[in-house]
Amino acid sequence: MDINENSTVGEITASNYHFATVFSKYAIDFCCNGNRSIKAVCEEINLNPSELIQDLNTIVSDSSGAQHTPDYNAWSLDMLTNYIEKKHHQYIIEHTPLLQQHLIKINTVHGANHPEITAIQKLFISISDELTIHMKKEELMLFPYIGRMVSAKEEGTTLVQPLFGKVEYPIQVMMAEHDQEGEKFRKIASLSNGFQAPADACNTYRATYAMLKEFEEDLHLHIHLENNILFPKAAALELDVLKN
């Protein structure tokens, strides 16, 4: 794509997920706040937009490894919702219990000397509880409706709108919840010094921070796929189906 100062972080990342590495380099939020322009984010971090654009264009010219990253933007919406549920929702379900156990353990052993662990543990419990409810709303309400929209478009049938009305209403709720959980994980990253364990940390301590870092990275991709690809396309698809 042609990247300029008016291009948004979200649309750039949606076109090629490798761009996320550049945004991460500058600590630019590409998932929860992907609707900001290059110009806006550069003003926030006092960076020359041309420098950021140059780094992004380096990704375009360097295609090495591109074959290992799926082109999520080319997937059908029902394929994308299935992928999010099977990969990212399942990741949260599988990794949350062990992370909670580890946080309890290191808080018990190291909490007196490192009180930030107590705060991290409380934040992660809150994130876990909220994500559990969030995922169920997607799996039971939003994703099935998106699937029905895809079927209505492909089969030329009438789309029966759900009780929640237009798809933009649950999308707004989901995006607000993404913002909340993203902010909590930013606090965890700050409290943990960027997931860097202190010098006196035991192996469990270090492993827990590594797991938290991986959890955040998976959550970033998860939110990106929804905020920047799934949700805009779902809103556009509904308009297309309802006008026919």
C-alpha positions in Angstrom: 0.0 0.0 0.0 1.0 3.6 -0.4 2.0 4.8 3.1 1.7 8.5 3.9 1.1 10.7 6.9 -2.7 10.3 6.6 -2.6 6.5 6.6 -3.8 5.0 9.8 -1.8 2.6 11.9 -4.6 0.0 11.8 -5.0 0.0 8.0 -1.3 -0.2 7.5 -1.0 -3.2 9.9 -4.1 -4.8 8.3 -2.3 -4.8 4.9 0.7 -6.6 6.3 1.2 -7.8 9.9 5.0 -7.4 9.6 4.4 -3.7 9.9 3.6 -4.4 13.6 7.3 -4.9 14.3 8.0 -1.3 13.3 5.2 0.1 15.4 6.3 -2.0 18.3 9.8 -0.6 17.9 8.4 2.9 18.5 5.9 1.7 21.2 3.0 2.7 19.0 -0.2 0.9 19.8 -1.4 -0.7 16.5 -4.3 -2.7 17.9 -6.5 -0.8 20.4 -5.6 2.6 19.0 -5.2 1.7 15.3 -7.5 4.5 14.1 -4.8 7.1 14.5 -2.9 8.5 11.5 0.9 8.4 11.0 1.0 12.1 11.5 -0.9 12.0 14.8 1.2 9.2 16.4 4.4 10.9 15.3 3.3 14.1 17.0 2.6 12.2 20.2 6.1 10.7 20.3 8.0 13.7 18.8 9.1 11.6 15.8 9.5 12.8 12.2 6.8 11.1 10.1 9.3 10.5 7.3 11.5 8.5 9.6 8.6 6.2 10.5 7.4 5.9 6.9 11.0 5.0 5.8 11.1 2.2 8.4 7.7 1.0 7.2 8.7 1.0 3.6 11.7 -1.1 4.5 9.2 -3.8 5.5 7.7 -3.5 2.0 11.0 -4.0 0.2 12.1 -6.8 2.5 9.8 -9.7 1.8 11.9 -12.3 3.7 9.7 -14.4 5.9 6.5 -13.0 4.5 5.3 -16.4 3.4 5.2 -17.5 7.0 2.6 -14.8 7.9 -1.0 -15.5 6.8 -2.7 -12.8 4.7 -5.5 -12.2 7.3 -6.9 -9.4 5.2 -7.7 -11.8 2.4 -9.6 -14.3 4.5 -13.4 -14.5 4.5 -15.0 -13.2 7.7 -16.3 -16.6 8.8 -12.8 -18.1 8.3 -11.4 -15.2 10.4 -13.9 -15.6 13.3 -13.2 -19.3 13.4 -9.5 -18.7 13.5 -9.8 -16.1 16.3 -11.9 -18.5 18.3 -9.8 -21.6 17.7 -6.4 -19.9 18.1 -6.6 -16.8 20.2 -9.6 -17.6 22.4 -8.2 -21.0 23.0 -4.8 -19.6 23.8 -6.3 -17.5 26.6 -8.3 -20.4 28.0 -5.2 -22.7 28.0 -2.6 -20.2 29.4 -4.6 -18.2 32.0 -4.7 -20.9 34.7 -1.0 -21.6 34.7 -0.1 -17.9 34.7 -2.4 -17.3 37.6 -0.7 -20.1 39.5 2.7 -18.8 38.8 1.8 -15.3 39.8 0.4 -16.6 43.1 3.6 -18.5 43.7 6.0 -15.7 43.0 3.9 -13.2 44.9 4.1 -15.4 47.9 7.9 -15.8 47.7 9.0 -12.5 46.3 6.0 -10.1 47.1 7.6 -8.6 50.2 10.7 -7.4 48.2 8.8 -6.7 45.0 5.4 -5.3 45.8 4.8 -4.7 42.1 4.0 -8.4 41.7 0.9 -8.0 43.9 -0.3 -5.3 41.6 0.5 -7.4 38.5 -1.4 -10.3 39.9 -4.5 -8.3 40.6 -4.4 -6.8 37.1 -4.0 -10.1 35.5 -6.9 -11.6 37.5 -9.1 -8.7 36.3 -8.0 -9.2 32.7 -8.7 -12.9 32.9 -12.2 -12.4 34.3 -13.1 -9.7 31.8 -11.7 -11.6 28.8 -13.7 -14.7 29.7 -16.9 -12.8 29.6 -15.8 -10.9 26.5 -15.0 -14.0 24.5 -18.3 -15.6 25.4 -20.2 -12.5 24.1 -18.3 -12.9 20.8 -18.8 -16.6 20.5 -22.5 -16.6 21.4 -23.6 -13.3 19.9 -21.3 -11.4 17.5 -19.5 -14.2 15.6 -22.6 -16.2 14.8 -24.3 -13.1 13.4 -21.2 -12.4 11.3 -21.5 -16.0 10.0 -25.2 -15.4 9.1 -24.3 -12.3 7.2 -21.7 -14.2 5.2 -24.3 -16.8 4.4 -26.9 -14.3 3.4 -24.5 -12.6 1.1 -23.3 -15.8 -0.5 -26.8 -17.3 -0.9 -28.8 -14.1 -1.6 -31.1 -14.7 1.3 -32.8 -12.2 3.6 -30.8 -11.3 6.7 -32.8 -11.3 9.9 -31.3 -8.7 12.3 -30.7 -9.8 15.8 -32.1 -8.3 19.0 -29.0 -6.1 19.5 -29.8 -4.3 16.2 -27.0 -3.3 14.0 -23.6 -5.0 14.2 -22.0 -1.7 15.1 -23.5 -1.8 18.6 -21.8 -4.9 19.8 -18.6 -3.9 17.9 -18.5 -0.6 19.9 -18.8 -2.6 23.1 -16.1 -5.1 22.1 -13.7 -2.3 21.1 -14.2 -0.4 24.4 -13.4 -3.7 26.2 -10.3 -4.1 24.1 -9.2 -0.6 25.1 -9.7 -1.5 28.8 -7.8 -4.8 28.7 -5.1 -3.2 26.5 -4.6 -0.5 29.1 -4.3 -3.0 31.9 -1.7 -4.9 30.1 0.3 -1.7 29.5 0.3 -1.2 33.2 1.6 -4.8 33.7 4.3 -4.1 31.2 5.3 -0.9 33.0 5.2 -2.5 36.5 7.4 -5.4 35.2 9.9 -3.1 33.6 9.0 -4.4 30.1 8.7 -8.0 31.4 12.3 -7.9 32.6 12.7 -9.9 35.8 14.9 -8.4 38.6 18.4 -9.8 39.4 17.2 -11.8 42.4 14.3 -13.5 40.4 14.0 -17.3 40.5 13.4 -19.4 37.4 9.6 -19.4 38.0 9.7 -15.6 38.3 11.6 -15.3 35.0 9.3 -17.8 33.3 6.2 -16.0 34.4 7.4 -12.7 33.0 8.3 -14.5 29.7 4.8 -16.0 29.6 3.2 -12.6 30.3 5.1 -11.1 27.4 3.9 -13.9 25.1 0.4 -13.4 26.4 0.5 -9.7 25.6 1.9 -10.4 22.1 -0.9 -12.9 21.4 -3.5 -10.4 22.7 -2.1 -7.7 20.5 -2.6 -9.8 17.3 -6.0 -11.0 18.6 -7.2 -7.4 19.0 -5.6 -6.2 15.8 -7.5 -8.9 13.8 -10.8 -7.8 15.3 -10.4 -4.0 15.5 -8.6 -3.5 12.2 -9.9 -6.2 9.9 -12.9 -8.1 11.2 -15.0 -5.3 12.7 -14.7 -2.8 9.8 -15.4 -5.5 7.2 -18.4 -6.8 9.2 -19.9 -3.4 9.4 -19.4 -2.9 5.6 -20.9 -6.4 4.9 -24.0 -5.7 6.9 -24.7 -2.5 4.9 -24.2 -4.5 1.7 -26.5 -7.3 2.7 -29.2 -5.1 4.1 -29.4 -2.9 1.0 -30.2 -5.9 -1.2 
